[in-house]
Amino acid sequence: MNVVATPRLAADFAGIRAQFPLLARTVHGGKPLVYLDNANTSQKPLGVIEAVDRFYRERNANVARAVHALSEEATNLYEGARSALARFINAGSPQELVLTSGTTMATNMVAYSYLLPRLQPGDVVLTTTMEHHANIVPWQLVCQRTGAHVVAAPIRSNGELDVEGFIALLDPRVKLACVTHVSNVLGTINPVAELASACRSRGIPLLVDGSQAVPHLPVDVRAIGCDFYAFTGHKMCGPTGTGGLWARREILQSMVPFFGGGEMIREVRIEDSTFADPPARFEAGTPNIAGFVGLAEAVRFLESVGMAHIAEREHGLLQYATARLHEVPGLRIIGEAPRKAAVISFLVEGAHAHDLATLLDLEGIAVRSGHHCAHPLMRHFGVPATCRASFAFYNTEQEADLLVAALLKARALLA
Ligand code: PMP
């Protein structure tokens, strides 16, 4: 493979990297940090950190509860974040976007507010073998209550989804189909528009888990044609405890509340209550206001870099790092789909993933080892764990070189 960096973009991205203060730190007595755990959580640019700081210094108030100036400012900032996020994923309107604490809250919301009232014994929820537990366990919990069950579509040995297999399982018993846009373990980019079209023609709603897509690819929920799209803010340069659930308006209108409390009601009597329109109906209690102020800034930051540039830059890093990793004797990459994001899971012959990650850490290299919240996928590949290096646009080819050098050293130690 011809391994070349992309000099034009590399030059631009040096300045972008400099905006992430944490990337300048060292670990283990002066080793420069090489942060390759971006699929777990991303680092935050200074603008996001300062936006959260400024909110607490100058604007802190609760939203939608008071008429005073501060509360109005906080409400405008919070609703501004909703609008920025809705625009970012091309929602039809900000009202189609429920702000959540992340993907996990979003999938649980669909499980309890949408699915549970509709499930009958014998019904099916279709997911896939490559899903994160957040796109499996909530469906199991509501299926167990109703006598329905979860079925997983197969994947191929290279980590691609078996699209025909998925479509073949779309029978009338399926009340919801679910798929990840991008796998957090394999990096596989799934053909979500094709799956959405297959689901739509059979009248089956499709939920797409966008946790690993929104930070790395241009995402247009309406072009995909799905019914639900879930994502999480902390992987897209925003604060933890933020995220969203997009759904088509008529679907949100048809859903019952999952959490009850303040702000989600129209009128409360002791015997019963009526509920606010979506999205407020699903946002009981005080939200993570400062977090969403930070997430709005993260969206502005990602837009200023450009999602197409980010995807191109990360693709270059994926190609470079993949080719370099193949130089490590005994290294096997798990997940070699033709359409991949910059997530590389690997194993090295004779070394346990955790031992490898520990030795890499001593060299300053942060990778994740373990099952990556994807037990069924690990079982499919017959491994207990993998090491995973996941890149973001602020990573460099030199960091991939450092990873390879550290792996060669670790391999010699473990042999
Ligand atoms: N789905 C995928 C594909 C993920 O990678 C993750 C985070 N690892 C989640 C869901 C869950 O996201 P969160 O913990 O932010 O809710």
Boltz pocket constraint, residues with backbone or C-beta under 6 A from the ligand:
constraints:
  - pocket:
      binder: B
      contacts: [[A, 39], [A, 40], [A, 101], [A, 102], [A, 103], [A, 104], [A, 105], [A, 132], [A, 134], [A, 135], [A, 180], [A, 182], [A, 183], [A, 184], [A, 209], [A, 211], [A, 212], [A, 232], [A, 233], [A, 234], [A, 242], [A, 372], [A, 373]]
      max_distance: 6.0
